[in-house]
Amino acid sequence: MIKKDIIIGVTMVDDEKLIEKIYQSILNLELEFQIYVKGQNGLNNIVLFDEPELYPREKARFRIGNGSILIFDGEKPILAIEIISNKPTSSKEIAGPIPVYMISRKIKLNYKDGTEREIDLLNKFPLLVVVPDQSKTKTNQINDLNEKFRGIFKLNTEYSALNYFRVCVESDFDYYLKKLLSIEV
């Protein structure tokens, strides 16, 4: 379940296994939303773009990243979940997805059968960044970073697709998932 990269000395939780574990937690809530998960149910990947109009010859120019999990209510995104598998997880890695999702304007779902679906992001939604369980010191640092990041990233502008974000460790995921989806915790 855990593999070690001896060259750089970082413990990595298998990305696919962590995504699968988080996906199972979501499924256990038996939500009536569409759940898009990278590598699940025929979905190859989730691509984030910083422009709503994509021109075939210039798609790569507007591509800003790949997503892990998106939860939609119809055409409306209600939660993005980004999985980071490094342990310990650096502050730089934790902060990275936040501005990417802030400036996202379109999401493209690419399926393994070659079909695709483009979704314009017309409303704001929250982001939950999940990292593997960390040491107590690192977990305290993550909690502290949540407040500092909120002071730096201005979500209340017209340029931000996010209305809220939270960074949490894997063991706190269920609590924050329920909280962000307004399910009684």
Buried (B, 14 or more C-beta within 10 A) or exposed (E): EEEEEEEEEBEBBEBEEBBBBBBEBBEEBEBEBEBBBBBBEEBBBBBBBBBEEBEEEEEEEBBBBEBBBBBBBEEEBBBBBBBBBBBBBEBEBBBBBBBBBBBBBBBBBBEEEEEEEEBEBEEBBBBBBBBBEBEEEBBEBBEEBBEEBBEEBEBEEEEBBBEEBBBBBBEBBBEBBBBBBEEEE
